[in-house]
Amino acid sequence: MPSEHNPVAVERAEWKKRQLKERMKQLLTVSSPIFMLLLWELLSRTAVIDPRFFPPPTAILETFWNLAVSGELLTHIGVSLYRIFGGFLLGVIPGVVIGLLMGLYSPVRHFVQPIVMALMPIPTLALLPIIIILFGIGDLSKVVTIAGSVFFPVVINTAAGVMNIDPIHMDLAKNYGADSKDYFLKIAFPGALPVMLEGIQMGQAIALLTIVAAEMMGSVSGIGFLIWTSYKAFLLQEMYVGLILISFFGYLFSLLLRGLQRKILRWR
């Protein structure tokens, strides 16, 4: 039988094409940052761009190594990650619970929604002076600031996810005598998961943006503190180390959440 009429051969050829496409996508994903770094190195070394303001990546890498060996960098990373995770959880957990309640119960939605809509446009960083007055200049104020930034996208996406559930599922659960707990855990939560996870993904990006700004005010440690003090002292190589770390953690957290999303939502 000719290969073009053999279903197995046709399927194998299609599979090979898909594999080749995936490899090309992976190659492009890896090659783009490498190309950008090589171009930056070349332009800085040849002084096409001012190396005082844009030091070559190899010089930044050497600074990174020196800071890591001294232990200073690990201290800043540890403090920032502690604040990020603390604030992230403090914003996500109430956001999910309140979002589910808003989506399930109309009275809760009508009571909470005006408050959320009124507070959401206010940048959390604008409230930072009040937060510092209430919670001090220690870690707690940074954690609360991050939590406030993360809360809003999570609560809005979760509520929207619940309200987008097909009403037939609610009616079916009611006919089978489901109680409030079943509605909450077996219908609302799984049904809202796709949109909820998008809100959580957005929240982690906002958490990284917030921690940098929060650590620039009233802080003596953290990646944001490293960026700000390096800038003021014109130690731009150290400043770029902090910026690259934030970029790296943002990309890493995004990959982890995307992987978790694929694992949880296999049915999609």
C-alpha positions in Angstrom: 0.0 0.0 0.0 1.5 3.4 -1.0 2.5 5.5 2.0 0.1 8.3 1.1 -2.8 5.9 1.4 -1.5 4.2 4.6 -3.3 5.8 7.6 -0.5 4.9 10.0 2.2 6.5 7.7 0.0 9.6 7.3 -0.5 9.9 11.0 3.3 9.4 11.7 4.1 12.1 9.1 1.6 14.5 10.8 3.1 13.7 14.2 6.6 14.4 12.9 5.4 17.8 11.5 3.9 18.7 14.9 7.1 17.7 16.7 9.2 19.8 14.3 6.9 22.8 14.8 7.2 22.5 18.6 11.0 22.3 18.4 11.0 25.4 16.2 8.9 27.3 18.7 11.2 26.2 21.6 14.2 27.3 19.6 12.7 30.7 18.9 11.7 31.1 22.6 15.3 30.4 23.7 17.1 32.3 20.8 15.3 35.6 21.2 16.7 36.6 24.7 20.1 35.2 23.7 20.1 37.4 20.5 19.1 40.4 22.6 21.9 39.8 25.1 24.5 39.4 22.3 23.3 42.5 20.6 23.5 44.4 23.9 27.0 43.1 24.5 28.2 44.1 21.1 26.6 47.6 21.2 28.0 48.3 24.6 31.5 47.0 23.9 31.7 49.1 20.7 30.3 52.2 22.5 27.4 52.5 20.1 25.3 52.8 23.3 26.9 54.4 26.4 28.5 51.7 28.5 28.1 53.9 31.6 24.3 53.6 31.3 24.1 50.3 29.5 27.0 48.2 30.8 27.7 44.9 28.9 25.8 41.8 30.1 29.2 40.1 30.9 30.0 42.9 33.3 26.6 42.6 34.9 27.1 38.9 35.2 30.4 39.5 37.0 28.7 41.9 39.4 26.0 39.3 40.0 28.6 36.7 40.9 30.4 39.0 43.3 27.1 39.9 45.0 26.1 36.3 45.2 29.5 35.2 46.7 29.4 37.9 49.3 25.9 36.7 50.4 24.3 40.1 50.0 22.3 39.1 46.9 20.9 36.0 48.6 19.7 38.1 51.5 17.9 40.5 49.2 16.3 37.7 47.3 15.2 35.8 50.4 13.6 38.9 51.9 11.8 39.8 48.7 10.5 36.3 48.0 9.2 36.1 51.6 7.3 39.3 51.1 6.0 38.3 47.7 4.7 34.9 48.8 3.2 36.3 52.0 1.4 39.1 50.2 0.4 36.9 47.3 -1.3 34.4 49.6 -2.9 37.1 51.7 -4.4 38.6 48.5 -5.3 35.4 46.7 -7.1 33.5 49.4 -9.6 36.2 50.4 -10.0 37.2 46.7 -11.0 33.6 45.8 -13.4 33.2 48.8 -15.1 36.6 48.3 -15.2 36.2 44.5 -17.0 32.8 44.9 -19.5 34.4 47.3 -20.1 37.3 44.9 -20.7 35.0 42.0 -23.0 32.6 43.9 -25.1 35.0 46.0 -26.6 38.1 44.5 -27.0 40.0 47.8 -23.3 39.5 48.5 -22.4 40.7 45.0 -24.6 43.9 45.3 -23.1 44.6 48.7 -19.4 44.1 47.9 -19.2 45.1 44.3 -19.5 48.9 44.9 -16.7 48.7 47.4 -14.5 46.8 45.1 -15.3 49.1 42.1 -14.5 52.2 44.2 -11.2 50.9 45.7 -9.8 49.1 42.6 -8.9 52.3 40.6 -6.8 53.6 43.6 -3.2 52.4 43.1 -2.1 50.5 46.2 1.2 52.3 46.1 -0.7 55.6 46.6 -2.0 54.1 49.9 1.5 53.1 50.9 2.0 56.1 53.3 -1.2 55.1 55.1 -0.2 51.4 55.2 3.2 52.4 56.7 1.5 54.5 59.4 -0.8 51.5 60.2 1.6 48.6 59.9 5.0 50.2 60.3 8.0 50.1 57.9 8.7 46.4 58.5 7.8 43.4 56.4 4.1 43.6 57.3 3.5 46.8 55.4 5.1 45.3 52.3 3.1 42.2 52.6 -0.2 44.2 53.0 0.7 46.4 50.0 1.2 43.4 47.8 -1.9 41.7 49.1 -4.0 44.8 48.2 -2.6 44.8 44.7 -3.2 41.1 44.1 -6.7 41.0 45.7 -8.6 42.9 43.0 -7.8 41.0 39.8 -8.4 37.7 41.7 -11.8 38.7 43.2 -13.1 40.2 39.9 -12.0 37.2 37.8 -13.3 34.7 40.3 -16.7 36.3 40.5 -16.8 36.6 36.7 -15.9 32.9 36.4 -18.7 31.8 38.7 -21.3 34.0 36.9 -20.2 32.5 33.5 -21.1 29.0 34.7 -23.9 27.5 32.6 -27.1 27.8 34.7 -28.0 24.3 33.8 -25.3 23.0 36.2 -26.9 25.0 39.0 -30.4 23.7 38.2 -29.0 20.1 38.0 -27.3 20.4 41.4 -30.5 21.9 42.9 -32.6 19.0 41.6 -30.2 16.5 43.2 -30.5 18.3 46.5 -27.0 19.9 46.7 -26.4 22.0 49.8 -24.4 25.3 50.0 -21.2 23.4 50.5 -21.7 21.4 47.3 -22.5 24.6 45.4 -19.4 26.2 46.7 -16.9 23.4 46.3 -18.2 21.2 43.5 -19.8 23.7 41.2 -18.7 27.3 41.7 -15.0 26.5 42.5 -14.3 24.1 39.6 -16.5 26.1 37.2 -14.6 29.4 37.9 -11.1 27.8 37.9 -10.2 28.8 34.3 -11.0 32.5 34.7 -9.8 32.4 38.4 -6.4 31.2 37.4 -6.1 33.9 34.8 -6.7 36.4 37.7 -4.1 34.7 39.8 -1.6 34.8 36.9 -2.3 38.6 36.6 -1.9 38.9 40.4 1.6 37.4 40.4 2.8 39.9 37.8 1.3 42.7 39.9 3.0 41.4 43.0 6.4 41.7 41.4 5.7 45.2 40.2 4.5 46.2 43.7 7.3 44.7 45.7 9.9 46.7 43.8 8.1 50.0 44.5 7.2 49.1 48.1 10.9 48.2 48.9 12.0 51.6 47.6 10.2 53.3 50.5 11.1 52.6 54.1 13.1 49.4 53.5 16.6 48.3 54.2 16.6 45.1 52.2 15.1 43.4 49.2 15.5 43.5 45.5 13.7 46.9 45.2 16.0 48.3 47.9 19.0 47.0 45.9 17.7 48.7 42.7 16.9 52.0 44.3 20.2 52.4 46.4 22.3 51.3 43.4 20.6 53.9 41.2 21.2 56.6 43.8 24.8 55.7 44.1 25.2 55.3 40.3 26.1 51.7 40.7 24.3 50.8 37.5 25.7 47.3 37.2 24.1 46.4 40.6 20.9 48.1 39.5 20.7 45.9 36.4 21.3 42.8 38.6 18.1 43.7 40.5 16.1 44.4 37.4 17.2 41.1 35.8 16.3 39.2 39.0 12.8 40.7 38.9 12.5 39.7 35.2 13.7 36.2 35.9 11.3 35.6 38.8 8.4 37.0 36.8 9.1 34.6 34.0 9.7 31.7 36.4 6.5 32.3 38.3 4.5 32.6 35.1 5.9 29.2 33.8 5.0 27.6 37.1 1.5 28.9 37.1 1.0 28.0 33.5 2.2 24.5 34.2 -0.2 24.3 37.2 -3.0 25.5 35.0 -2.4 22.8 32.4 -2.2 20.2 35.1 -5.4 21.3 36.9 -7.4 22.0 33.7 -6.6 18.9 31.7 -10.2 18.7 30.6 -9.7 21.9 28.7 
